[in-house]
Amino acid sequence: MSLHYTYSPNIWLSILSSILMLVLAGFSLRNWKLPGTQPFIFACIFAFLWSIGSIFKFSAQNSNLIIFWHKFIIIWQLPTITAITCFVLDYAKPRKWLTQRNLVLLSIVPLLSIVTILTNNAHHLFWKDFILNNNGLIPVRGPLAFFFIGYGYLLGVINFAVFIWLLIRSPQNRWPVAIMFIGQIGIRLLYYLDSIAHYQFRIPFTVLGLVLISLTYAIVLFRFRILDPIPLARRAVINQISIGIVVLDNQDKIHTLNPAAERILRVKNKTVRGNPVEYFLPIYHELRNTGVGELDFSIKLGEKNDNHVYHITTSALNEWRGIQAGQLILLTDVTEQRKAQNKIIEQQKVFATLRERELLARELHDDLVQVISFIHTQGQTINRLLYKGELELAQQYLSRLIEVSHTSELDMRESILGMRLSTVDDGLVNTLHKYLDQFENSHHIQTELSYPEDLDFKTIDAMIEIQLLRILQEVLTNIRKHANATRVHIKFSTFDGSLCIAVQDDGQGFKIPEETIDPTRHFGLQMMMERAEAIGGVIHMSSQPGAGTHTRVCVPLNGKEVQR
């Protein structure tokens, strides 16, 4: 019994095309609800049926079978082309261009072609006749066949117009669009060659076109993942995110902006593309020169020209081979965060100032009570001595009273100065400079202040600044009272997350006892230790007779504990 089919080498291209179409359809099924996926799956199914028909047509040995499979192939050609057009429209403008109305209009002609093919024997409008000779099957087309072929080429023109629009409007999709564009041109050229040369060379150009188009879509699906939800979501996020995104090429010229960047810079993507970024974002030049990579800057926005603060960050954009392809700039609106931070800092400063003034008032009150009590006691003693006629002894007590009052006056003036400088609105270093200038002028002790250039004093908490200033004032007061020094060197340094301040004088020094120092009897050390402990710091002191005194205070930075 003859099956009327035999082996033909041409079937392998059809088999390859069938397999590729099944793989593409199966891969796309995972993302069934994404824009463009459904028409693409239908296009793969129609093309698969087209390829199956080609396998049987090339293998058939009976004229009736050849004609049957030829009709079967033609049935799926226009639906395949229409489904591809629907995919292109939905891919370019998701849910916008492929509306239900447009889908119905696009489906009318393919459905009409199927009906015409199935009923051709009754009217012969699609084919007038079929001629089968040694060169193969030659169909004699009817009038409607040319109409349907023209409709197919019209859909091709629509596809090409959409691809060109995408190439212009969507630079990030240029590679997959260009590949699909080439595939569409290729299959139409091969279809044309099949109509004029197939009978002479017996080469299945149409099936070769199916293989070509399936390979191009395999590339854009597997390499560029055009139907993958992650890239689609990434594009949606980029368009909807409030952070401004600016993409530059290797010449620092603007490649593209997202809507947020357009709003921030008050420009349009199409008008600035290809222009140097410095024209619209001058601060970028400073970032490039300093190599910092991130910076804050202010810009006027809105009808009222409200001042907005933006944090700008730059990073390199590398392609898949690791070669730098451009720069990425992120513009983040940090206006509200900066306002909140400034408010917190102001509140901290107010709290620290009030607390410090309370401590100063307590210290001043204690000193005044002691001085007044001393003056009262000394006055009564002098009065008794004068009454007894002991003038020489009364003179000694009076001299002591004058000395104590002079010392108290100096202490009072220094306390008032410390109260006036108990705020650090100008920063710790500037405030300390002012205090040292007045200290030198008042007590004729030369001072020197040094600190690393890279030390950022802005990161120091306001409470820590005030306590450090008061500790240094206490150290200098002790030096003035007891050290008999002529020079004092104050040095800032950082170590293991801590800020350390060393104070070295050239005074007479003293011998520190081996037992624990009694803070109440050594130069106000008790108050300094309390202040240091209040901010998590520690104080160390070393001294030798004739070698001066070295005082070192360390406080934590960034919340890190001080190494004791």
C-alpha positions as CSV (number, residue, x, y, z in Angstrom):
1,M,0.0,0.0,0.0
2,S,1.4,3.3,-1.0
3,L,1.3,6.2,1.4
4,H,2.0,8.7,-1.4
5,Y,4.7,10.3,0.7
6,T,8.5,10.0,0.3
7,Y,11.6,11.5,1.8
8,S,12.7,15.0,0.5
9,P,15.8,16.9,1.8
10,N,13.6,20.1,1.9
11,I,11.7,18.8,4.9
12,W,14.6,19.5,7.3
13,L,14.2,23.3,7.0
14,S,10.5,22.8,7.7
15,I,11.2,20.6,10.7
16,L,13.7,23.1,12.1
17,S,11.2,25.9,11.6
18,S,8.5,23.8,13.4
19,I,10.7,23.1,16.4
20,L,11.8,26.8,16.7
21,M,8.2,28.0,16.6
22,L,7.1,25.5,19.3
23,V,10.0,26.6,21.5
24,L,9.2,30.3,21.1
25,A,5.5,29.6,21.8
26,G,6.3,27.6,24.9
27,F,8.8,30.1,26.2
28,S,6.2,32.9,25.8
29,L,3.5,31.0,27.6
30,R,5.2,31.8,30.9
31,N,4.3,35.5,30.5
32,W,0.9,35.0,28.9
33,K,-0.6,38.3,30.4
34,L,2.2,40.6,29.4
35,P,1.6,43.1,26.5
36,G,2.4,41.6,23.1
37,T,2.7,38.0,24.4
38,Q,-0.7,36.6,23.3
39,P,-0.5,37.8,19.6
40,F,3.1,36.5,19.5
41,I,2.1,33.1,20.7
42,F,-0.7,32.9,18.1
43,A,1.8,33.9,15.4
44,C,4.1,31.1,16.5
45,I,1.2,28.6,16.4
46,F,0.1,29.7,12.9
47,A,3.7,29.6,11.7
48,F,4.1,26.1,13.2
49,L,1.0,24.9,11.2
50,W,2.5,26.6,8.1
51,S,5.8,24.6,8.7
52,I,3.9,21.3,9.2
53,G,2.1,21.8,5.9
54,S,5.4,22.4,4.2
55,I,6.8,19.1,5.5
56,F,3.9,17.2,4.0
57,K,3.9,19.2,0.8
58,F,7.6,18.4,0.2
59,S,7.0,14.7,1.0
60,A,3.8,14.2,-1.0
61,Q,3.9,12.4,-4.3
62,N,0.3,12.6,-5.3
63,S,-0.9,15.8,-7.1
64,N,-4.1,16.0,-5.1
65,L,-2.0,15.8,-1.9
66,I,0.4,18.5,-3.1
67,I,-2.5,20.8,-3.9
68,F,-4.2,20.0,-0.6
69,W,-1.1,20.8,1.5
70,H,-0.4,23.9,-0.6
71,K,-3.9,25.2,0.3
72,F,-3.2,24.3,3.9
73,I,-0.1,26.4,3.9
74,I,-1.7,29.4,2.3
75,I,-4.5,29.3,4.9
76,W,-2.0,30.1,7.7
77,Q,0.2,32.7,6.0
78,L,-2.0,35.8,6.3
79,P,-3.1,34.9,9.9
80,T,0.6,34.6,10.8
81,I,1.5,38.0,9.3
82,T,-1.5,39.6,11.0
83,A,-0.6,38.1,14.4
84,I,2.9,39.4,14.0
85,T,1.5,42.9,13.3
86,C,-0.6,42.7,16.4
87,F,2.5,41.8,18.4
88,V,4.5,44.7,17.0
89,L,1.7,47.2,17.8
90,D,1.2,45.9,21.4
91,Y,5.0,45.8,21.9
92,A,5.5,49.4,20.8
93,K,2.5,50.9,22.7
94,P,1.2,48.4,25.2
95,R,-2.6,48.5,25.6
96,K,-2.7,51.6,23.4
97,W,-2.5,50.7,19.7
98,L,-3.9,47.1,19.8
99,T,-7.4,47.9,21.0
100,Q,-10.3,45.5,20.7
101,R,-11.6,47.6,17.8
102,N,-8.2,47.5,15.9
103,L,-7.9,43.8,16.6
104,V,-11.3,43.1,15.1
105,L,-10.5,45.3,12.0
106,L,-7.1,43.5,11.5
107,S,-8.8,40.1,11.8
108,I,-11.4,40.7,9.1
109,V,-9.2,40.2,6.1
110,P,-7.4,37.0,7.4
111,L,-10.7,35.4,8.2
112,L,-12.1,36.4,4.8
113,S,-9.0,34.8,3.2
114,I,-9.6,31.5,5.0
115,V,-13.2,31.4,4.0
116,T,-12.3,32.2,0.3
117,I,-9.6,29.4,0.3
118,L,-12.0,26.9,1.7
119,T,-14.7,27.7,-0.8
120,N,-12.5,28.3,-3.8
121,N,-13.9,25.4,-5.7
122,A,-17.3,27.2,-5.8
123,H,-16.0,30.5,-7.2
124,H,-12.3,30.2,-8.1
125,L,-11.6,33.8,-6.8
126,F,-8.4,32.8,-5.0
127,W,-7.1,30.2,-7.5
128,K,-8.3,29.7,-11.0
129,D,-6.3,26.5,-11.5
130,F,-3.2,24.5,-10.5
131,I,-0.6,23.3,-13.0
132,L,1.6,20.4,-11.9
133,N,4.7,19.7,-14.0
134,N,8.3,18.7,-13.6
135,N,9.1,22.1,-12.1
136,G,6.5,21.6,-9.3
137,L,3.1,23.1,-8.5
138,I,2.2,26.3,-10.3
139,P,-1.0,28.0,-9.0
140,V,-2.9,30.3,-11.3
141,R,-4.1,33.1,-8.9
142,G,-7.5,34.6,-9.0
143,P,-8.4,38.3,-8.4
144,L,-8.8,38.0,-4.6
145,A,-5.4,36.3,-4.2
146,F,-3.7,39.6,-5.3
147,F,-5.8,41.5,-2.9
148,F,-4.8,39.3,0.0
149,I,-1.1,39.4,-1.0
150,G,-1.4,43.2,-1.2
151,Y,-2.9,43.3,2.3
152,G,0.0,41.2,3.6
153,Y,2.5,43.7,2.2
154,L,0.4,46.6,3.7
155,L,0.8,44.9,7.1
156,G,4.5,44.8,6.4
157,V,4.6,48.5,5.8
158,I,2.8,49.1,9.1
159,N,5.4,46.9,10.9
160,F,8.3,48.8,9.3
161,A,6.7,52.2,10.3
162,V,6.4,51.0,13.9
163,F,9.9,49.7,13.9
164,I,11.3,53.0,12.6
165,W,9.2,54.9,15.3
166,L,10.7,52.6,18.0
167,L,14.2,53.1,16.7
168,I,13.8,56.9,17.0
169,R,11.8,57.1,20.2
170,S,13.2,54.2,22.2
171,P,17.0,54.1,22.1
172,Q,17.2,51.4,24.8
173,N,15.3,49.0,22.5
174,R,17.3,49.7,19.3
175,W,19.1,46.4,19.1
176,P,16.0,44.1,19.5
177,V,14.0,46.3,17.2
178,A,16.7,46.4,14.6
179,I,17.0,42.5,14.7
180,M,13.2,42.2,14.3
181,F,13.3,44.7,11.5
182,I,15.9,42.7,9.6
183,G,13.9,39.5,10.1
184,Q,10.8,41.1,8.6
185,I,12.7,42.3,5.6
186,G,14.4,39.0,5.2
187,I,11.2,36.9,5.2
188,R,9.5,39.2,2.6
189,L,12.5,39.1,0.3
190,L,12.6,35.3,0.5
191,Y,8.8,35.1,-0.1
192,Y,9.3,37.2,-3.2
193,L,12.1,35.0,-4.4
194,D,9.9,31.9,-3.8
195,S,7.2,33.3,-6.1
196,I,9.7,34.0,-9.0
197,A,12.4,31.5,-8.6
198,H,11.1,28.5,-6.7
199,Y,10.1,26.6,-9.9
200,Q,13.5,27.0,-11.5
201,F,15.8,26.2,-8.5
202,R,13.4,24.1,-6.3
203,I,14.7,26.0,-3.2
204,P,12.1,26.4,-0.4
205,F,12.7,30.2,0.0
206,T,9.5,30.7,2.0
207,V,10.5,28.0,4.6
208,L,14.0,29.5,4.7
209,G,12.3,32.8,5.6
210,L,10.4,31.1,8.4
211,V,13.7,29.8,9.8
212,L,15.2,33.2,9.5
213,I,12.3,35.0,11.2
214,S,12.1,32.4,14.0
215,L,15.9,32.8,14.7
216,T,15.6,36.5,14.9
217,Y,12.7,36.3,17.4
218,A,14.6,33.6,19.3
219,I,17.5,36.2,19.7
220,V,15.3,39.0,20.9
221,L,13.4,36.7,23.3
222,F,16.3,34.9,24.8
223,R,19.1,37.5,24.5
224,F,17.2,40.7,25.0
225,R,14.3,39.2,26.8
226,I,11.7,41.5,25.3
227,L,8.8,39.6,26.8
228,D,10.5,39.2,30.2
229,P,8.5,41.0,33.0
230,I,11.7,42.1,34.7
231,P,13.0,44.4,31.9
232,L,9.4,45.6,31.4
233,A,9.0,46.3,35.1
234,R,12.4,48.0,35.1
235,R,11.3,50.3,32.3
236,A,8.1,51.1,34.1
237,V,10.0,51.9,37.3
238,I,12.4,54.2,35.5
239,N,9.5,56.1,34.0
240,Q,7.5,56.3,37.2
241,I,10.2,56.7,39.8
242,S,10.6,60.1,41.5
243,I,14.4,59.9,41.3
244,G,15.8,61.7,38.2
245,I,17.9,59.4,35.9
246,V,20.3,60.9,33.3
247,V,22.2,58.5,31.0
248,L,25.3,59.9,29.4
249,D,27.5,58.6,26.6
250,N,31.3,58.4,26.8
251,Q,31.6,62.1,25.7
252,D,29.5,63.2,28.7
253,K,26.6,64.0,26.3
254,I,23.0,63.3,27.3
255,H,21.7,60.1,25.9
256,T,18.3,60.0,27.6
257,L,16.4,61.3,30.6
258,N,13.5,59.8,32.5
259,P,10.4,61.9,33.2
260,A,11.6,62.8,36.8
261,A,14.9,64.1,35.4
262,E,13.0,66.2,32.8
263,R,10.9,67.7,35.6
264,I,14.0,68.4,37.8
265,L,16.1,70.0,35.1
266,R,13.0,71.6,33.4
267,V,14.0,70.3,30.0
268,K,12.6,67.8,27.4
269,N,14.4,64.6,26.5
270,K,14.2,65.2,22.7
271,T,15.6,68.8,23.0
272,V,18.6,68.0,25.1
273,R,19.7,64.6,23.7
274,G,23.2,64.9,22.3
275,N,24.1,68.0,24.2
276,P,26.8,68.2,26.9
277,V,25.4,67.6,30.3
278,E,27.2,70.7,31.8
279,Y,24.8,72.9,29.9
280,F,21.9,71.7,32.0
281,L,23.7,70.4,35.1
282,P,26.8,72.6,35.8
283,I,27.6,70.8,39.1
284,Y,28.5,67.6,37.1
285,H,31.7,69.4,36.1
286,E,32.6,69.7,39.8
287,L,31.9,66.0,40.4
288,R,34.1,64.9,37.4
289,N,37.0,67.2,38.5
290,T,36.9,66.2,42.2
291,G,36.1,62.5,41.6
292,V,33.8,62.5,44.7
293,G,31.0,60.7,42.9
294,E,28.2,62.2,45.0
295,L,27.3,65.7,46.2
296,D,24.3,67.8,47.3
297,F,23.2,70.8,45.4
298,S,20.3,73.3,45.4
299,I,18.0,74.2,42.5
300,K,14.9,76.5,42.2
301,L,11.7,74.7,41.2
302,G,8.1,75.4,41.0
303,E,6.1,78.6,40.4
304,K,7.3,80.1,43.7
305,N,10.9,79.1,42.9
306,D,11.0,77.0,46.1
307,N,14.5,75.9,46.9
308,H,15.0,72.2,46.5
309,V,18.0,70.2,47.6
310,Y,19.1,67.3,45.5
311,H,21.6,64.6,46.1
312,I,23.5,63.8,42.9
313,T,25.3,60.4,42.4
314,T,27.3,59.3,39.4
315,S,28.4,55.8,38.5
316,A,29.9,54.2,35.4
317,L,27.7,52.2,32.9
318,N,29.5,49.1,31.6
319,E,28.3,46.9,28.8
320,W,28.2,43.2,28.9
321,R,31.8,42.9,27.9
322,G,32.9,45.1,30.8
323,I,33.7,48.1,28.6
324,Q,32.4,51.5,29.9
325,A,29.7,52.7,27.7
326,G,28.7,55.9,29.5
327,Q,27.7,57.4,32.9
328,L,24.6,57.2,35.0
329,I,23.5,60.2,37.0
330,L,20.9,59.9,39.8
331,L,19.1,63.0,41.1
332,T,17.4,62.4,44.5
333,D,15.2,65.0,46.1
334,V,16.4,65.2,49.7
335,T,14.7,68.5,50.6
336,E,12.5,67.1,53.3
337,Q,15.2,65.0,54.8
338,R,17.6,68.0,55.0
339,K,14.8,70.1,56.6
340,A,14.2,67.3,59.1
341,Q,17.9,66.9,59.8
342,N,18.4,70.6,60.2
343,K,15.5,70.8,62.6
344,I,16.9,67.9,64.7
345,I,20.3,69.6,64.7
346,E,18.8,72.9,65.9
347,Q,16.8,71.1,68.6
348,Q,20.0,69.3,69.7
349,K,21.9,72.6,69.8
350,V,19.2,74.3,71.8
351,F,19.0,71.4,74.3
352,A,22.8,71.3,74.6
353,T,23.0,75.0,75.1
354,L,20.3,75.0,77.8
355,R,21.9,72.1,79.6
356,E,25.3,73.7,79.3
357,R,24.0,77.1,80.7
358,E,22.5,75.2,83.6
359,L,25.8,73.6,84.4
360,L,27.6,76.9,84.0
361,A,25.0,78.6,86.3
362,R,25.6,75.9,88.9
363,E,29.3,76.2,88.7
364,L,29.1,80.0,88.9
365,H,26.7,79.8,91.9
366,D,29.0,77.4,93.7
367,D,32.0,79.6,93.1
368,L,30.2,82.8,94.2
369,V,29.0,81.1,97.4
370,Q,32.5,80.0,98.2
371,V,34.0,83.5,97.5
372,I,31.4,85.4,99.4
373,S,31.7,83.0,102.3
374,F,35.5,83.4,102.3
375,I,35.2,87.2,102.1
376,H,32.7,87.2,105.0
377,T,34.9,85.1,107.2
378,Q,38.0,87.0,106.3
379,G,36.2,90.3,106.9
380,Q,35.1,89.2,110.4
381,T,38.7,88.1,111.2
382,I,40.2,91.4,110.0
383,N,37.6,93.3,112.1
384,R,38.5,91.4,115.2
385,L,42.2,91.9,114.6
386,L,41.8,95.6,114.1
387,Y,39.7,95.8,117.3
388,K,42.5,94.1,119.2
389,G,45.1,96.4,117.7
390,E,47.0,93.6,115.8
391,L,47.6,95.7,112.8
392,E,50.4,93.6,111.2
393,L,48.3,90.4,111.3
394,A,45.3,92.2,110.0
395,Q,47.4,93.5,107.1
396,Q,48.3,89.9,106.2
397,Y,44.7,88.8,106.2
398,L,43.8,91.8,104.1
399,S,46.5,91.0,101.6
400,R,45.2,87.5,101.4
401,L,41.6,88.8,100.9
402,I,42.8,91.1,98.0
403,E,44.6,88.1,96.3
404,V,41.6,85.9,96.5
405,S,39.3,88.6,95.2
406,H,41.7,89.2,92.3
407,T,41.8,85.5,91.5
408,S,38.0,85.2,91.8
409,E,37.7,88.2,89.4
410,L,39.8,86.3,86.8
411,D,37.8,83.1,87.3
412,M,34.5,85.1,87.0
413,R,35.6,86.7,83.8
414,E,36.7,83.3,82.4
415,S,33.4,81.8,83.4
416,I,31.5,84.6,81.7
417,L,33.6,84.1,78.6
418,G,32.9,80.4,78.7
419,M,29.2,81.1,79.0
420,R,29.3,83.4,76.0
421,L,31.1,80.8,74.0
422,S,29.1,77.8,75.2
423,T,27.3,77.6,71.8
424,V,29.1,76.4,68.8
425,D,27.0,77.9,66.0
426,D,30.2,78.8,64.2
427,G,31.6,75.3,64.6
428,L,33.9,73.8,67.2
429,V,37.2,75.0,65.6
430,N,36.0,78.6,65.0
431,T,34.7,78.9,68.5
432,L,37.9,77.5,70.0
433,H,40.0,79.9,67.9
434,K,38.0,82.8,69.4
435,Y,38.5,81.5,72.9
436,L,42.2,80.9,72.4
437,D,42.7,84.5,71.1
438,Q,41.1,85.9,74.2
439,F,43.0,83.5,76.5
440,E,46.3,84.7,75.0
441,N,45.4,88.3,75.3
442,S,44.2,87.9,78.9
443,H,46.9,85.6,80.4
444,H,49.9,86.0,78.0
445,I,50.2,82.3,77.4
446,Q,50.9,81.4,73.7
447,T,48.6,78.8,72.2
448,E,48.8,76.6,69.1
449,L,46.0,74.7,67.5
450,S,46.4,71.9,64.9
451,Y,44.1,69.4,63.2
452,P,44.0,67.1,60.1
453,E,42.8,68.8,57.0
454,D,40.5,65.9,56.1
455,L,38.7,66.0,59.5
456,D,35.0,66.8,58.9
457,F,33.9,68.7,62.0
458,K,30.3,68.9,60.6
459,T,29.8,65.2,61.5
460,I,30.4,65.9,65.3
461,D,27.2,66.0,67.4
462,A,26.4,69.4,68.9
463,M,26.4,68.0,72.5
464,I,29.8,66.5,71.9
465,E,31.1,69.9,70.6
466,I,29.9,71.8,73.6
467,Q,31.3,69.4,76.1
468,L,34.6,69.2,74.4
469,L,34.8,73.0,74.4
470,R,34.1,73.1,78.1
471,I,36.6,70.4,78.9
472,L,39.3,72.4,77.0
473,Q,38.3,75.5,78.8
474,E,38.7,73.7,82.1
475,V,42.1,72.3,81.1
476,L,43.3,75.8,80.1
477,T,42.0,77.2,83.4
478,N,44.1,74.6,85.3
479,I,47.1,75.5,83.2
480,R,46.7,79.2,83.9
481,K,46.2,78.6,87.7
482,H,48.8,75.9,88.4
483,A,51.2,75.1,85.6
484,N,53.1,78.4,85.3
485,A,53.3,77.6,81.5
486,T,54.2,79.9,78.6
487,R,53.0,77.7,75.7
488,V,50.1,75.3,75.1
489,H,49.7,73.1,72.1
490,I,46.2,71.6,71.3
491,K,46.1,68.9,68.7
492,F,43.1,67.1,67.1
493,S,43.4,63.6,65.7
494,T,41.2,60.6,64.8
495,F,41.8,57.0,65.7
496,D,39.6,53.9,65.2
497,G,36.4,55.8,65.0
498,S,37.2,58.2,67.8
499,L,38.1,61.9,68.0
500,C,41.0,62.7,70.3
501,I,42.3,66.0,71.5
502,A,45.7,66.3,73.1
503,V,46.7,69.3,75.2
504,Q,50.4,69.7,76.0
505,D,51.8,72.6,78.1
506,D,55.5,73.5,78.9
507,G,54.7,74.2,82.6
508,Q,56.2,72.9,85.8
509,G,54.3,69.7,85.8
510,F,53.7,67.5,88.9
511,K,54.1,64.0,90.1
512,I,51.1,61.9,89.7
513,P,50.7,59.5,92.6
514,E,50.7,55.8,92.0
515,E,47.3,55.4,93.6
516,T,44.1,56.5,91.9
517,I,43.9,60.3,91.5
518,D,41.3,61.9,93.7
519,P,39.4,64.0,91.2
520,T,38.2,66.5,93.9
521,R,41.8,67.6,94.6
522,H,43.4,67.9,91.2
523,F,42.6,70.8,89.0
524,G,38.9,70.3,88.4
525,L,39.5,66.9,87.0
526,Q,36.1,65.7,88.5
527,M,34.1,68.1,86.3
528,M,36.1,67.2,83.2
529,M,35.6,63.5,83.8
530,E,31.9,64.0,84.3
531,R,31.6,65.9,81.0
532,A,33.6,63.2,79.1
533,E,31.5,60.4,80.5
534,A,28.3,62.2,79.6
535,I,29.3,61.9,75.9
536,G,30.9,58.4,76.1
537,G,34.4,59.7,76.2
538,V,37.5,59.2,78.4
539,I,40.3,61.4,79.8
540,H,44.0,60.4,80.4
541,M,46.6,62.6,82.0
542,S,50.3,62.3,82.3
543,S,52.9,64.6,83.9
544,Q,56.3,64.8,85.4
545,P,57.9,67.6,87.5
546,G,59.6,70.0,85.1
547,A,58.2,68.3,82.0
548,G,54.8,69.9,81.7
549,T,51.4,68.1,81.6
550,H,49.8,66.1,78.8
551,T,46.0,65.8,78.8
552,R,44.2,63.6,76.3
553,V,40.5,63.4,75.8
554,C,38.8,61.0,73.3
555,V,35.2,60.9,72.4
556,P,33.3,58.5,70.0
557,L,32.3,59.4,66.4
558,N,29.5,57.7,64.6
559,G,28.3,55.9,67.7
560,K,31.4,53.7,68.0
561,E,32.7,53.0,71.5
562,V,36.0,54.6,72.6
563,Q,38.9,52.2,73.1
564,R,39.9,52.7,76.8
